[in-house]
Amino acid sequence: MTRLLPSCRLPLLPVVLPALAALALVPASARADEAPSAASSSDAASPSDMAVRLPERVVTATRVPTLAEQIPAGVSVIDRQTIEERGYTTLVEALSAVPGMTVVPSGGPGGPASVFMRGTNSNHVLVLRDGVPVSDPSYPTDAFNFGVDTLADVERIEVVRGPMSGLYGSGAVGGVINIITRKGESGTHGSVEVGGGLPRAGEVAANLRGRQDMVDYSATVSSQSSIGADVTPSRMKGVHTGERDGFRSQLADVNLGITPVAGTRFYGGLRYRESVYGYDAVGFDAPNYRGYDRTASGRVGVQQKLFDGAWETDLSVARLDTQRRYRQPWSLDDPSDSSSYARYAGRRTSIAWANTVHVQDFGSATATAVTFGIDHQRDAASSALDASYSGYPYTSSMGGRAQNTAGHAGLQTTLFDRLTLSGSVRQENATYGDDAFTWRTGGVLAVPEVWSRLKLSYGTSFRAPSLYDLFGVDSYGYVGNPNLKPEKSEGWEAGWAVDVPLFARRDGATLEATYFSNRIRNLIETIYTADYSASTPENISSAQTHGVETSLTLRPGPWAEAVLAWTYTEAHAADGTRLLRRPKHQASFTLVTHPIERLTISPELLYRSGAADYIVSDEGLQTGTGLTKPGLILNLTATYKLTNNFSLFVNGYNLTDSHYEAASGYQTPGARFLAGVRARF
């Protein structure tokens, strides 16, 4: 493998961490001067709200609620307030401005969308919903499709970048995305949102949540639809017809809890989401290409706080059921002369026992917590594809099962009120592939004398073979390989953050910079016989990614906050070729401002440089690999509070009508608008 950087892996830890510990002995008298950071809220903020927001605590990064500034990893939180301020309605929109992350939709709302985190593959991002893995077991690559989910039932999204298999197991190579749904709160609360827009779009969503005596509850229903987006690039004059791909998604989510005695809570939840959408083939405005995606999930469990809260334990059982269908009728105008019908069904059962023991402070160690638990997961899936390409028939199918049991443990503590250390280990016992042992360790040092924080972490991760890797077959001689080993990685990151006195404020600006590096081996790749009559997947490839994430946050006053982020990523295979769909440069600018009382304006500007991809020509034909063109997208949301309970909003997407192609052959949907009213009680 071609080495892109000098070797700088595990040997750093015994050198740097003792140095951090030594610095921790310096008195922390200035700590009290640190200003609080942002926190989540279900209601839109007023200028006075922004001045008193509480410090942000994140659960996903360590399994223990921890201040974001004490986590040795890249962390981004998208809370309910941010979702509404920026006009996000889909998961793709919410994740597009996250540093270190590339969102690549292949179509409009409902169409497939991939996420590449820190240059790793799209199936190297583990997606959780309330801590439970929710990727579709029938997906051939075991990647999560980000294109179909809407946000009406989402309270917050926690994004943790870096190898996290030591906490969560398979798939957490580039990082973890935890989608946390809305739960009951004290009293009774409700919200209703109704909107309509162009081109012919509409949405309605309602949520009711509360807590009365022993019972807490939250119920959400929503429906979102549009005439659709024209995503076949207009540059393809011969095959572009202007045909739009419609989208409709319906959602119902219920979370219930009962606390019969103090410290013991039984809970359960059901979620159903169904999406129907139009889709286009590569390089062709397919007028009747349709997709159907349905997900049903449920979870029950019990949480207990024992010994006056010193021991928290949670035992839960979850079930995920997925069904997907895609139908592409044959069309005389299709340059590739294709037709297909695909069916997928997946089932996942997850059992988890998680524990946190809070250790009493001793010596210089405070906020010490020990975590441990056991996870068990069973997957089953089947698929069938019947297709014809340029007159040649093709079939593919898969049916299989796999299971995995894992034990995990972790430790987190703060020394001398300034050095926060954390670590975790996890051992897998899987039906297929070698058992995997993964771990992660890191630390964050606060240096309040210069208003700074330093972080360093190192970890290992893996991705187990998908069921299609193990059991898939097709009519061109492909046969799955049940002897595959997991893909494995090791990565580290080092970062620095500093608060800069500016605008007559102690924390008027915050500058952050993080360097990251990942080495991935045993990548699964399909190999062919000499005459191409047969093929099978093997662990034969490797890759390396590295880069820098930076951000500058400006707080000129309680009436505005601006964030400018830039990410540089190098992602190469072992032979030095660039990995596809990973732009070298990504930048975003977001602003939330209150120019007058009750009015919130939030522009968002997204930039992506060109990336290596399979290039689709103006004639709609794939012509080999090359570089795509860069793109710039402008979104804008304005919200006006008529009263404390009623607000008007207007969302504008892609206002400059950019034709940027995140995936060659699929352009960004044109300018769209959504306006409506949001009511709370």
C-alpha positions in Angstrom: 0.0 0.0 0.0 1.3 3.5 -0.9 1.9 5.4 2.3 0.5 9.0 2.1 1.8 10.2 5.4 4.5 9.2 7.8 3.4 6.5 10.2 1.8 8.1 13.2 -0.4 5.7 15.0 -0.4 4.0 18.4 3.1 5.2 19.5 1.8 8.7 19.8 -0.4 7.7 22.8 2.3 6.9 25.4 4.1 10.1 24.5 1.3 12.6 24.3 -1.1 11.5 26.9 1.4 11.7 29.8 2.2 15.2 28.6 -1.5 16.1 28.7 -1.7 14.6 32.2 1.3 16.7 33.3 -0.3 19.9 32.0 -3.4 19.0 34.0 -1.6 19.7 37.2 -1.7 23.4 36.4 -4.4 25.2 38.5 -7.7 25.6 36.8 -8.7 28.9 38.5 -9.9 30.4 35.2 -12.3 27.5 34.5 -15.3 29.4 36.0 -14.9 32.0 33.3 -15.8 29.6 30.5 -19.0 30.5 28.8 -21.7 27.9 28.2 -22.2 26.5 24.7 -25.4 25.8 22.8 -28.1 23.4 24.0 -31.2 21.9 22.5 -34.6 23.3 22.8 -38.0 22.4 21.3 -39.0 26.0 20.8 -37.6 28.6 18.5 -35.1 30.9 20.3 -35.5 34.5 21.0 -32.5 36.8 21.4 -32.8 36.4 25.2 -32.9 32.6 24.8 -29.6 32.5 23.0 -27.8 34.2 26.0 -28.8 31.6 28.5 -28.5 28.3 26.6 -27.1 25.4 28.8 -24.0 23.4 27.9 -24.6 20.7 25.3 -24.4 17.1 26.6 -24.0 14.2 24.2 -24.8 10.6 24.9 -23.7 8.8 21.8 -20.0 9.4 22.0 -19.4 7.5 25.3 -22.8 6.1 26.4 -22.6 8.6 29.3 -24.1 12.1 29.0 -21.0 14.2 28.5 -20.3 17.9 27.7 -19.5 18.1 24.0 -16.3 20.0 24.8 -15.1 17.0 26.9 -15.5 14.4 24.1 -12.3 13.3 22.2 -14.0 13.0 18.9 -15.6 15.2 16.2 -19.2 15.8 17.5 -22.1 17.7 15.8 -25.6 18.0 17.3 -28.7 18.9 15.3 -31.4 19.6 17.8 -35.1 20.3 17.3 -34.5 24.1 17.4 -31.9 23.8 14.6 -34.2 21.7 12.5 -36.9 24.3 12.6 -34.6 27.4 12.4 -33.0 26.0 9.2 -36.1 24.6 7.6 -34.9 21.0 7.5 -37.7 18.5 6.5 -35.6 15.5 5.5 -32.6 13.6 6.9 -30.5 14.6 3.8 -31.1 18.3 4.4 -30.2 18.0 8.1 -26.9 16.3 7.5 -25.6 18.3 4.5 -23.8 21.0 6.5 -22.1 18.6 9.1 -18.2 18.9 8.9 -16.4 15.8 7.7 -19.5 14.4 6.1 -20.4 14.1 2.4 -24.1 13.5 1.6 -24.6 12.1 -1.9 -28.2 11.9 -3.1 -28.9 10.0 -6.3 -32.2 11.7 -7.0 -34.6 13.9 -5.2 -36.6 13.3 -2.0 -37.1 9.5 -1.6 -34.3 8.5 -3.9 -31.2 6.7 -2.6 -28.7 8.8 -0.7 -25.3 7.8 0.7 -23.1 9.4 3.4 -19.3 9.3 3.3 -17.8 10.2 6.7 -14.2 11.3 6.8 -13.6 9.6 3.4 -14.7 6.1 4.5 -17.2 4.1 2.5 -21.0 4.7 2.7 -21.4 1.4 4.6 -18.8 2.5 7.2 -21.4 4.8 8.9 -23.4 3.2 11.6 -27.0 4.6 11.9 -28.9 4.2 15.2 -32.4 5.2 16.2 -32.5 5.7 19.9 -29.3 3.7 20.2 -30.6 0.7 18.1 -29.0 -0.1 14.7 -31.5 0.5 11.9 -29.8 -0.3 8.6 -31.7 -2.6 6.3 -30.2 -6.2 6.4 -31.4 -6.8 2.9 -29.4 -3.9 1.4 -26.7 -5.5 -0.7 -23.9 -3.4 0.9 -25.5 -3.1 4.3 -25.4 0.7 3.9 -28.2 2.9 5.3 -30.4 4.8 2.8 -30.6 8.4 4.0 -33.0 9.5 1.3 -36.3 8.4 2.6 -36.6 9.6 6.2 -38.3 12.8 7.3 -37.9 14.6 10.6 -41.3 15.2 12.3 -40.5 12.7 15.1 -36.9 13.7 15.6 -35.8 15.5 18.8 -32.1 15.6 18.0 -29.4 14.0 15.8 -26.0 13.3 17.3 -23.2 12.8 14.9 -19.9 11.4 16.2 -17.0 11.1 13.8 -14.2 8.6 14.1 -13.9 4.8 14.7 -16.6 3.9 17.2 -16.8 0.1 17.0 -15.4 -0.2 20.5 -18.8 1.1 21.6 -21.3 0.0 18.9 -19.8 -2.8 16.9 -20.0 -3.4 13.1 -20.2 -0.5 10.7 -18.9 2.3 12.9 -15.7 2.8 10.9 -16.1 6.4 9.9 -18.5 7.3 12.7 -22.0 7.0 14.2 -25.3 8.9 13.6 -27.8 8.5 16.4 -31.3 9.7 15.6 -33.1 10.4 18.8 -36.9 10.6 18.7 -39.2 12.8 20.7 -40.2 11.7 24.2 -42.6 12.9 26.9 -42.0 16.0 29.0 -43.5 17.4 32.2 -47.1 18.6 31.7 -48.8 18.4 28.3 -47.3 19.9 25.1 -48.3 19.8 21.5 -47.4 21.2 18.1 -48.9 21.3 14.7 -47.2 22.3 11.5 -48.9 22.8 8.1 -47.2 24.0 5.0 -47.4 24.2 1.2 -45.1 25.2 -1.6 -43.7 25.0 -5.0 -43.4 22.9 -7.1 -46.7 21.6 -5.7 -45.5 20.5 -2.3 -47.3 20.0 1.0 -46.7 18.8 4.5 -48.6 18.3 7.8 -47.2 17.2 11.1 -48.5 16.9 14.6 -47.0 15.9 17.9 -48.5 15.5 21.4 -46.3 14.7 24.3 -46.4 15.0 28.1 -46.0 13.4 31.5 -48.8 12.9 33.9 -48.3 11.1 37.2 -46.6 7.7 36.3 -47.1 8.0 32.6 -45.1 9.8 29.9 -46.0 9.8 26.2 -45.2 11.2 22.8 -47.1 10.6 19.6 -46.2 12.0 16.2 -48.0 11.7 12.8 -46.9 13.4 9.6 -47.3 13.4 5.8 -45.0 15.0 3.3 -45.5 15.0 -0.5 -44.5 16.9 -3.6 -44.9 16.7 -7.3 -41.2 15.9 -7.2 -37.8 17.0 -8.5 -36.3 16.9 -12.0 -32.9 15.3 -11.2 -31.8 14.2 -14.7 -29.2 16.9 -15.7 -30.5 19.4 -18.2 -27.2 19.2 -20.0 -28.3 15.8 -21.3 -30.3 17.3 -24.2 -31.2 14.0 -25.9 -32.6 12.2 -22.8 -33.7 15.1 -20.6 -37.5 15.5 -20.8 -38.2 17.6 -17.6 -40.2 14.7 -16.1 -40.5 15.1 -12.3 -40.2 12.3 -9.7 -43.0 12.6 -7.2 -42.5 11.8 -3.5 -44.9 10.9 -0.6 -43.9 9.9 2.9 -46.2 9.1 5.8 -45.0 8.5 9.4 -46.5 7.5 12.7 -44.4 7.2 15.9 -45.5 6.5 19.5 -43.4 6.4 22.6 -44.9 5.4 26.0 -43.4 5.0 29.5 -44.7 4.1 32.9 -42.9 4.6 36.2 -44.8 2.6 38.8 -42.1 3.2 41.5 -39.4 5.8 41.7 -36.3 4.7 39.7 -38.0 2.1 37.6 -39.5 2.9 34.2 -41.1 0.5 31.7 -41.1 1.9 28.2 -42.2 0.9 24.7 -42.4 2.4 21.2 -43.8 1.8 17.7 -42.7 3.5 14.5 -44.1 3.1 11.0 -42.8 4.9 7.9 -43.9 4.4 4.3 -42.4 6.2 1.3 -43.4 6.1 -2.3 -41.4 8.0 -4.9 -40.4 8.3 -8.5 -36.9 7.6 -9.6 -34.7 8.1 -12.6 -32.2 5.6 -14.2 -28.7 6.9 -14.8 -28.8 9.3 -17.7 -32.5 8.9 -18.4 -35.7 10.6 -17.4 -37.5 7.3 -16.7 -41.2 8.4 -16.6 -42.6 5.3 -14.7 -39.6 4.2 -12.5 -41.1 3.8 -9.0 -39.8 2.9 -5.6 -41.6 1.8 -2.4 -39.9 1.8 1.0 -41.6 0.7 4.2 -40.1 0.4 7.7 -41.8 -0.8 10.8 -40.0 -1.0 14.2 -40.8 -1.5 17.8 -39.0 -1.5 21.1 -39.8 -2.5 24.7 -37.6 -2.3 27.8 -37.1 -1.4 31.4 -34.8 1.3 32.9 -33.8 1.2 36.5 -31.8 3.5 38.8 -30.4 1.5 41.7 -28.5 2.5 44.9 -29.7 6.1 44.8 -28.9 6.4 41.1 -25.3 5.1 41.4 -26.2 2.2 39.0 -28.3 2.8 35.9 -29.4 -0.3 34.0 -31.4 -0.6 30.8 -32.7 -3.9 29.3 -34.5 -3.7 25.9 -35.7 -5.8 22.9 -36.2 -4.2 19.5 -37.5 -5.4 16.2 -37.0 -3.9 12.7 -38.9 -5.0 9.6 -38.2 -3.5 6.2 -39.7 -4.0 2.7 -38.5 -2.3 -0.5 -39.6 -2.6 -4.1 -38.4 -0.9 -7.3 -40.0 -1.2 -10.7 -38.5 0.2 -13.9 -40.7 -0.6 -17.0 -39.0 -0.8 -20.4 -39.1 2.5 -22.4 -38.4 3.0 -26.1 -36.5 6.2 -25.2 -34.1 4.7 -22.7 -30.6 4.8 -24.3 -29.5 1.8 -22.1 -32.6 -0.3 -23.1 -33.2 -1.4 -19.5 -36.0 -2.7 -17.4 -36.1 -4.2 -13.9 -38.2 -5.3 -10.9 -36.5 -5.7 -7.5 -37.9 -6.9 -4.1 -36.1 -6.7 -0.8 -37.2 -7.8 2.7 -35.2 -7.6 6.0 -35.7 -8.4 9.6 -33.6 -7.5 12.6 -34.0 -8.5 16.3 -31.8 -6.6 18.8 -31.5 -7.4 22.5 -29.4 -5.0 24.6 -28.4 -4.8 28.3 -26.6 -1.6 29.1 -25.3 -0.4 32.5 -23.6 2.7 33.9 -22.1 2.8 37.3 -21.3 6.2 38.7 -18.2 6.0 40.9 -17.9 8.3 43.9 -15.3 11.0 43.5 -11.9 10.1 44.9 -8.6 12.0 45.0 -8.3 14.1 41.8 -10.8 12.0 39.9 -14.4 13.3 39.4 -17.4 12.4 37.3 -16.1 8.8 37.0 -18.4 6.3 35.3 -18.0 2.7 34.3 -20.1 1.3 31.5 -20.7 -2.4 30.5 -23.3 -4.5 28.7 -24.2 -7.2 26.3 -25.7 -6.8 22.8 -27.3 -9.6 20.7 -28.5 -9.1 17.1 -30.1 -11.5 14.6 -30.5 -10.5 11.0 -32.5 -12.3 8.2 -33.1 -11.0 4.7 -34.1 -12.0 1.2 -34.0 -10.3 -2.2 -34.8 -10.9 -5.8 -34.0 -8.9 -8.9 -35.2 -9.5 -12.5 -33.8 -7.2 -15.0 -32.7 -6.7 -18.6 -29.8 -4.5 -19.7 -29.3 -3.7 -23.4 -31.4 -6.8 -24.2 -29.4 -9.1 -21.9 -31.4 -10.7 -19.0 -30.0 -10.5 -15.5 -31.2 -12.0 -12.3 -29.9 -11.8 -8.7 -31.2 -13.2 -5.4 -30.2 -13.6 -1.8 -31.5 -15.4 1.3 -29.7 -15.8 4.5 -29.4 -15.3 8.3 -26.6 -14.2 10.6 -26.3 -13.4 14.3 -23.8 -11.7 16.6 -23.3 -11.4 20.4 -21.0 -8.8 21.9 -19.8 -7.7 25.2 -18.6 -4.2 25.9 -17.1 -2.1 28.7 -16.0 1.5 29.1 -14.5 4.0 31.6 -14.7 7.8 31.7 -13.3 10.1 34.3 -12.1 13.7 34.8 -8.7 14.4 36.5 -7.8 17.6 38.3 -11.0 19.1 36.9 -9.5 19.6 33.5 -8.4 16.3 31.9 -11.2 14.1 30.7 -10.2 10.5 29.8 -12.4 7.9 28.2 -11.9 4.4 26.8 -14.0 1.4 25.6 -13.5 -2.2 24.5 -15.8 -4.6 22.7 -15.6 -8.3 21.8 -17.8 -9.8 19.1 -18.8 -13.4 18.6 -20.4 -13.7 15.2 -21.9 -16.5 13.1 -19.8 -15.6 10.0 -16.4 -14.0 9.8 -13.7 -13.9 12.5 -14.6 -12.6 15.9 -13.6 -8.9 16.2 -12.0 -7.2 19.2 -12.1 -3.4 19.0 -11.2 -0.6 21.3 -11.0 3.2 21.6 -9.2 5.6 23.9 -8.8 9.3 24.1 -8.6 12.4 26.2 -9.5 16.1 26.3 -7.4 18.6 28.2 -8.9 22.0 29.2 -6.3 24.8 29.4 -8.5 27.7 30.6 -5.5 29.9 31.1 -5.4 30.3 27.3 -9.1 29.5 26.8 -8.2 26.3 24.9 -9.0 22.6 24.7 -6.8 19.9 23.3 -8.0 16.4 22.2 -6.4 13.2 21.1 -8.0 9.8 20.4 -7.2 6.5 18.8 -9.5 3.6 17.9 -10.1 0.4 15.9 -13.3 -0.5 14.0 -14.7 -3.2 11.7 -17.6 -3.9 9.3 -19.0 -7.4 9.1 -19.8 -8.8 5.7 -23.4 -8.1 4.5 -25.8 -11.0 3.9 -25.5 -10.4 0.2 -21.7 -10.7 0.5 -22.2 -14.0 2.2 -25.1 -15.5 0.3 -25.9 -13.6 -2.9 -26.0 -15.2 -6.3 -26.7 -13.9 -9.8 -27.1 -15.1 -13.4 -23.6 -13.8 -14.4 -21.8 -16.3 -12.1 -21.6 -14.3 -8.8 -21.6 -16.5 -5.7 -21.4 -15.1 -2.2 -18.5 -16.1 0.1 -19.4 -17.3 3.6 -15.7 -17.4 4.5 -15.3 -13.6 4.3 -13.6 -11.8 7.2 -14.6 -8.4 8.5 -13.2 -5.2 7.1 -11.0 -3.6 9.7 -9.7 -0.1 10.4 -7.6 1.9 12.7 -7.7 5.6 13.1 -6.7 8.6 15.2 -7.4 12.2 15.5 -5.9 15.3 17.2 -7.6 18.6 17.6 -7.5 22.0 19.2 -10.2 24.5 20.1 -9.8 28.0 21.4 -12.3 30.6 22.6 -11.4 34.1 21.4 -12.5 37.2 23.3 -14.3 39.2 20.6 -17.3 41.6 20.3 -16.9 42.5 23.9 -17.6 38.9 24.9 -15.4 36.3 26.5 -16.5 33.7 23.9 -17.2 36.0 21.0 -15.5 33.5 18.7 -14.5 29.8 18.8 -11.9 28.3 16.4 -11.6 24.5 16.1 -9.3 22.4 14.0 -9.0 18.6 13.9 -6.6 16.3 11.9 -7.9 12.8 11.3 -6.4 9.7 9.7 -7.9 6.2 8.9 -6.3 3.1 7.6 -8.7 0.4 6.3 -7.8 -3.1 5.3 -9.5 -6.4 4.4 -11.9 -4.4 2.2 -14.4 -6.7 0.4 -14.1 -6.5 -3.3 -15.5 -8.8 -6.1 -12.9 -10.7 -8.0 -13.5 -12.5 -11.4 -12.2 -15.5 -13.1 -10.0 -15.0 -16.2 -12.8 -15.5 -18.6 -15.3 -13.4 -16.4 -17.6 -16.4 -16.2 -17.7 -16.3 -12.4 -17.1 -14.0 -9.5 -17.0 -13.9 -5.7 -16.2 -11.3 -3.0 -12.8 -11.5 -1.3 -10.9 -9.5 1.4 -8.3 -8.1 -1.0 -8.3 -4.3 -0.9 -7.2 -1.5 1.4 -7.5 2.3 1.6 -6.3 5.3 3.5 -8.1 8.5 4.3 -6.9 11.6 6.1 -7.8 15.2 6.3 -8.6 18.3 8.4 -11.9 19.6 9.8 -12.0 23.3 10.8 -14.8 25.6 12.0 -15.1 29.2 13.1 -18.1 30.2 15.3 -18.8 33.9 15.7 -21.2 35.3 18.4 -21.4 39.0 17.8 -24.3 39.2 20.3 -27.4 37.4 21.5 -29.0 38.3 18.2 -26.8 36.2 15.9 -24.5 33.2 15.6 -22.6 32.3 12.5 -20.6 29.1 11.8 -18.1 28.7 8.9 -16.8 25.2 8.5 -14.3 23.7 6.0 -13.1 20.1 5.6 -10.2 18.8 3.5 -10.2 15.1 2.7 -7.8 12.8 0.9 -9.2 9.3 0.3 -7.2 6.8 -1.8 -7.2 3.1 -2.5 -4.0 1.1 -2.1 -2.9 1.8 -5.7 -3.2 5.5 -5.1 -6.5 6.1 -7.1 -9.0 8.5 -5.6 -12.0 6.9 -3.9 -15.2 7.9 -5.6 -17.6 10.6 -4.5 -15.3 12.1 -1.8 -14.7 15.8 -2.6 -11.3 17.1 -1.4 -12.9 20.4 -0.2 -16.2 21.0 1.5 -17.4 24.2 3.1 -20.5 25.5 4.7 -21.7 28.8 6.2 -24.7 28.9 8.5 -26.2 31.9 10.2 -29.0 32.3 12.7 -29.9 35.9 13.3 -32.7 37.9 14.9 -32.6 41.3 13.2 -35.8 42.4 14.9 -37.8 40.9 17.8 -39.8 37.8 16.8 -38.0 37.4 13.4 -35.4 34.7 12.8 -33.5 34.5 9.5 -31.2 31.5 8.8 -29.3 31.3 5.5 -27.2 28.2 4.7 -24.5 28.1 2.0 -23.0 24.7 1.0 -19.9 24.3 -1.3 -18.5 21.0 -2.7 -15.4 20.7 -4.9 -15.3 18.2 -7.7 -14.9 14.5 -6.9 -13.9 11.4 -8.7 -16.9 9.5 -10.1 -18.3 7.4 -12.9 -18.9 10.2 -15.4 -22.2 10.2 -17.3 -21.9 12.0 -20.7 -24.3 14.5 -22.2 -25.8 11.6 -24.2 -26.6 9.7 -20.9 -23.9 7.1 -21.2 -21.3 6.2 -18.7 -17.8 7.0 -20.1 -15.4 5.8 -17.3 -14.1 7.7 -14.3 -13.3 11.4 -14.1 -13.8 14.5 -12.0 -17.3 16.1 -11.5 -17.7 19.8 -11.4 -17.9 21.8 -8.1 -21.2 23.1 -6.8 -22.6 25.8 -4.6 -26.1 25.6 -3.0 -27.9 28.4 -1.1 -30.8 27.7 1.3 -32.7 30.3 3.3 -35.4 30.0 6.1 -37.3 32.9 7.8 -39.6 32.4 10.8 -41.8 35.1 12.4 -43.5 34.6 15.7 -46.9 36.1 15.6 -47.4 35.1 19.2 -45.6 32.9 21.7 -47.6 30.0 20.3 -47.9 30.7 16.6 -45.2 31.2 14.0 -45.1 31.7 10.2 -42.2 30.2 8.3 -40.8 30.3 4.7 -38.2 27.8 3.5 -36.3 28.3 0.3 -34.0 25.5 -1.1 -31.4 25.8 -3.8 -32.4 29.4 -4.4 -29.7 29.9 -7.1 -31.1 26.9 -9.0 -27.8 25.1 -9.0 -27.4 22.1 -11.2 -24.6 20.6 -9.1 -24.3 16.8 -9.4 -23.2 15.2 -6.2 -23.4 11.9 -8.1 -22.7 12.2 -11.8 -26.0 11.8 -13.7 -28.2 13.2 -10.9 -28.4 17.0 -10.5 -29.6 18.8 -7.4 -33.3 19.5 -7.5 -34.1 23.0 -8.7 -35.4 25.9 -6.6 -38.1 24.9 -4.1 -40.2 26.8 -1.6 -42.3 25.8 1.4 -44.3 28.2 3.6 -46.6 27.5 6.4 -47.6 27.9 10.1 -46.3 26.3 13.2 -48.5 26.2 16.3 -47.7 25.1 19.9 -49.7 24.7 23.0 
